[in-house]
Amino acid sequence: MLFRSSQLATAAPLSDAERNQLLSQREQLTKDSKTFRGERKLAQAAQITEELLSVERRLFGETSPQVADTLALLAVVRARLEEWPASIKAREEVRSIRLKLFGKDNWRTADAEHAIELAESMRQLPASQQKRLWDVDDTADIVVNLEKSKRFADAIPLAQHVLEVRGDILGQRHWRSALAESQLARLYLLSNNWAKARPLAADALAIQRATLGKSHPAISVSLNYLGYAQMKLGDCASARANLREAIDIRRKALRSEEHTSEL
């Protein structure tokens, strides 16, 4: 568990016994929240995640990375319940916490801002389009599981579907579409299809540069995919340049963790 040392002062003093009890509660609530979210029991998931949030506020303080991450989960659950004001409020709190922790130019703060913009856009969509977006989010989870099982041939058409739906509703140049495109590029790399992976990674990279800024870790991921495909296709000079840039971005992201400490 990582958090800034300055956050220790904001948490209420706890005895070792109280802290251990809360940590145990947190572990169980985290499991329960994941289970209910996985089973799409959203009302139960919201309740459990609120309880988890309360425990984490006591453990880590009001403005901690842990609280921000759980608020982000809660925001998604509230959105799926079509409780858009509550969802956006949670996302705004995430932005506020990350702004205090990391500053306005950090990618985490930018991510929180993008999440608010996405929620504001989604709440304006017809219910049928909202459902399509939630459905392909579920499909994206299936893709991840298929990849873990090395079932790349089964995963690729599903990943393509995710890309098509997001492109159709959010726009082909949206950062969520780029995320799907990058994932599809990865699957082609894992299938040793370098020729199909390269243009997908290049396009995802271009979108991410335009929408996420210059130092977002997602850009380093797409640079890695593109560089690897280029290397396999014999374009070693381009591959080296892209892989070096990916390393530079990752180093900057790691430096932003310098003032964190482990509990």
C-alpha positions in Angstrom: 0.0 0.0 0.0 1.6 3.3 -1.1 0.8 6.8 0.1 2.5 10.0 0.8 4.1 10.3 4.2 2.3 13.6 4.6 -1.0 11.7 4.6 -0.1 10.0 7.9 -0.9 13.2 9.8 -4.4 13.4 8.4 -5.5 10.0 9.6 -7.1 9.7 13.0 -4.7 8.1 15.6 -5.2 4.4 15.7 -3.9 1.7 18.1 -2.2 -1.3 16.6 -5.2 -3.4 17.4 -7.6 -0.9 15.7 -5.4 -0.6 12.7 -5.2 -4.4 12.3 -8.9 -4.7 12.6 -9.5 -2.0 10.0 -7.0 -3.6 7.7 -8.8 -6.9 8.0 -12.1 -5.3 7.3 -10.6 -3.5 4.3 -9.4 -6.8 2.9 -12.8 -8.5 3.2 -14.7 -5.5 1.9 -12.4 -5.2 -1.1 -13.1 -8.9 -1.9 -16.8 -8.4 -1.4 -16.9 -5.3 -3.6 -15.1 -7.1 -6.4 -17.4 -10.1 -6.1 -20.6 -8.0 -6.3 -19.2 -5.9 -9.1 -18.3 -9.0 -11.0 -21.7 -10.5 -10.5 -23.3 -7.1 -11.5 -25.1 -6.9 -8.2 -24.7 -3.1 -8.4 -26.8 -2.0 -5.4 -24.9 -4.3 -3.1 -21.6 -3.3 -4.7 -22.4 0.4 -4.1 -23.2 -0.3 -0.4 -20.1 -2.4 0.2 -17.8 0.1 -1.6 -19.2 2.9 0.5 -18.3 0.9 3.6 -14.8 0.2 2.2 -14.4 3.9 1.6 -15.3 4.7 5.2 -12.7 2.2 6.4 -10.0 3.6 4.2 -10.7 7.2 5.3 -10.0 6.1 8.8 -6.9 4.2 7.9 -5.3 6.5 5.4 -6.9 9.9 5.8 -9.3 11.9 3.6 -6.8 12.7 0.9 -5.0 9.5 0.2 -4.4 7.5 -3.0 -6.3 4.6 -1.6 -9.4 6.7 -1.0 -9.1 8.2 -4.5 -8.9 4.8 -6.1 -11.9 3.5 -4.2 -13.9 6.6 -5.1 -13.1 5.9 -8.7 -14.5 2.4 -8.4 -17.6 3.8 -6.6 -18.1 6.3 -9.4 -18.3 3.5 -12.0 -20.8 1.6 -9.9 -23.0 4.7 -9.4 -22.8 5.4 -13.1 -23.9 1.8 -14.0 -26.9 2.4 -11.6 -27.6 5.6 -13.6 -26.9 7.7 -10.5 -25.0 10.2 -12.5 -24.9 13.1 -10.0 -23.4 10.8 -7.3 -21.0 9.3 -9.9 -19.8 12.7 -11.0 -19.5 13.9 -7.4 -17.2 10.9 -6.6 -15.1 11.6 -9.7 -14.8 15.3 -8.7 -13.5 14.2 -5.3 -11.0 11.9 -7.0 -9.8 14.9 -9.0 -9.5 17.0 -5.9 -7.5 14.4 -4.0 -5.1 13.8 -6.9 -4.6 17.5 -7.4 -3.5 17.8 -3.8 -1.3 14.8 -3.9 0.3 15.0 -7.3 -0.4 18.5 -8.7 -2.3 19.7 -11.8 0.3 18.5 -14.4 0.4 14.9 -13.2 -1.1 12.2 -15.4 -3.2 10.9 -12.5 -4.9 14.3 -12.1 -5.4 14.4 -15.8 -7.0 10.9 -15.7 -9.5 12.2 -13.1 -10.4 15.1 -15.3 -10.9 12.8 -18.3 -13.1 10.5 -16.2 -15.3 13.5 -15.3 -15.6 14.5 -19.0 -16.4 10.9 -20.0 -19.2 10.7 -17.3 -20.6 14.0 -18.5 -20.7 12.8 -22.0 -22.2 9.4 -21.2 -25.0 10.8 -19.1 -26.2 12.7 -22.2 -26.3 9.5 -24.3 -29.5 7.5 -24.9 -29.9 4.6 -22.6 -29.3 2.1 -25.4 -25.9 3.6 -26.2 -24.9 3.7 -22.5 -25.7 0.0 -22.3 -23.6 -0.7 -25.4 -20.7 1.0 -23.8 -21.1 -0.9 -20.5 -21.5 -4.1 -22.4 -18.2 -3.6 -24.3 -16.5 -2.7 -21.0 -17.6 -6.2 -19.8 -16.3 -7.6 -23.1 -13.0 -5.9 -22.5 -12.7 -7.8 -19.2 -13.4 -11.1 -21.1 -10.6 -10.2 -23.5 -8.2 -9.8 -20.6 -9.1 -13.2 -19.2 -8.8 -14.8 -22.6 -5.3 -13.3 -23.0 -4.3 -14.6 -19.6 -5.4 -18.1 -20.9 -3.3 -17.5 -24.1 -6.5 -17.8 -26.2 -5.5 -15.0 -28.5 -7.5 -16.1 -31.5 -10.7 -16.0 -29.4 -9.8 -12.7 -27.9 -9.0 -10.8 -31.1 -12.6 -10.6 -32.5 -13.9 -9.5 -29.2 -11.2 -6.8 -28.9 -12.1 -5.7 -32.4 -15.8 -5.4 -31.3 -14.8 -3.3 -28.3 -12.9 -0.9 -30.6 -15.7 -0.7 -33.1 -18.4 0.1 -30.5 -16.3 2.7 -28.7 -15.4 4.3 -32.0 -19.0 4.4 -33.1 -20.3 6.0 -29.9 -17.4 8.0 -28.4 -15.6 8.7 -31.6 -12.6 6.9 -33.3 -10.2 9.6 -31.9 -11.4 9.2 -28.3 -8.9 8.1 -25.7 -11.1 5.1 -24.7 -11.0 4.0 -28.3 -7.3 4.3 -28.3 -7.1 2.1 -25.3 -9.1 -0.6 -27.1 -6.9 -0.2 -30.2 -3.7 -0.6 -28.2 -5.1 -3.7 -26.6 -5.9 -5.1 -30.0 -2.3 -4.3 -31.1 -1.0 -6.2 -28.1 -3.1 -9.3 -29.0 -1.7 -9.3 -32.5 1.8 -9.0 -31.1 1.2 -12.0 -28.9 -0.1 -13.8 -32.0 3.2 -13.0 -33.8 1.3 -10.9 -36.4 3.6 -7.9 -36.4 2.2 -6.4 -39.6 -1.3 -6.0 -38.1 0.0 -4.9 -34.8 2.1 -2.0 -36.1 -0.6 0.3 -37.6 -2.9 -0.3 -34.7 -0.2 0.6 -32.2 0.8 3.7 -34.2 -2.8 4.9 -34.5 -3.4 4.4 -30.7 -0.2 6.3 -30.0 -1.2 9.2 -32.2 -4.6 9.4 -30.4 -3.1 9.2 -27.0 -0.5 11.9 -27.7 -3.4 14.2 -28.8 -5.7 13.4 -25.9 -3.6 12.3 -22.9 -0.6 14.6 -23.0 3.1 13.8 -23.5 3.9 11.8 -20.3 1.0 9.5 -19.7 2.0 5.9 -19.0 -0.4 4.6 -21.6 1.7 6.3 -24.2 4.7 4.3 -23.1 2.7 1.1 -23.5 1.7 1.9 -27.1 5.3 3.0 -27.8 6.5 -0.4 -26.6 4.0 -2.2 -28.8 4.9 -0.1 -31.8 8.6 -0.5 -31.2 8.4 -4.2 -30.8 6.4 -4.6 -34.0 8.9 -2.3 -35.8 11.8 -4.4 -34.5 10.3 -7.6 -35.7 9.6 -6.1 -39.1 13.2 -4.9 -39.5 12.8 -1.2 -38.8 15.3 -1.2 -36.0 16.1 2.6 -36.0 12.5 3.5 -35.5 12.1 0.7 -32.9 15.0 2.0 -30.9 13.7 5.5 -30.9 10.2 4.5 -29.7 11.5 2.1 -27.1 13.8 4.7 -25.7 11.0 7.2 -25.5 8.8 4.6 -23.7 11.6 4.1 -21.1 11.9 7.9 -20.6 8.2 8.2 -20.0 8.2 5.3 -17.5 11.2 6.9 -15.7 9.3 10.1 -15.3 6.3 8.2 -14.0 8.5 6.4 -11.4 10.0 9.7 -10.3 6.6 11.0 -9.5 6.5 8.3 -6.8 9.6 9.5 -5.1 7.8 11.0 -2.1 5.6 8.0 -1.4 6.3 5.5 1.3 5.0 2.0 2.0 2.8 1.3 5.0 
